[in-house]
Each structure stands twice: as structure tokens, then as C-alpha cells.
Amino acid sequence: MKSCQNITSHIRRLEGQLGALSRRIESDAYCAELVHLFMSTSKSFDSLKAKIIESYLRENVVEKSSTKLDKDIDSLMKLIKS
């Protein structure tokens, strides 16, 4: 994948978020704080999923096709990210 470094960086951030969530659970953090950390981690996973799908589509479909398909992929990515 061309964007492998970007994806790897995203995974490192997720590892940090999961570590923070784990530490807060172990320290009996307030429930609202845990929910907030969980929601941000969940959104980060969704963002990573979208990056991986987009990278795959752009590298394996667009390079072999037309500009119109590129626009279709943009529309698909908006749907995946929502």
C-alpha cells in the first residue's frame, strides 16, 4: 500500500488511545470519561477502516480505470465515513 506509513501512524495512535482507555478503566475512572475515551477510540477505528478501504480502491481500481470511477470512489468513501 502506498499509504502504509500513514496507516501505520494511525495504528500507533490507536494503540495509545487503547492504552489510555485501559489505564482509565484500571483506575476506576468516572463512567462519562470512559464513554468519551471509548467513543474517540471507536471513531479512530472507523477512520482507519476507511483509510484502508480507500487505499485499496485507489491503488487497485482507479489506476486501472477512469476519472469517473475516482468520483464514484469519493462518493463511496463519504458513505463509509458517515
Sequence and secondary structure as in RCSB ss.txt:
>XXXX:A:sequence
MKSCQNITSHIRRLEGQLGALSRRIESDAYCAELVHLFMSTSKSFDSLKAKIIESYLRENVVEKSSTKLDKDIDS
LMKLIKS
>XXXX:A:secstr
 TTHHHHHHHHHHHHHHHHHHHHHHHTT  HHHHHHHHHHHHHHHHHHHHHHHHHHHHHHTGGGS HHHHHHHHH
HHHHHH 
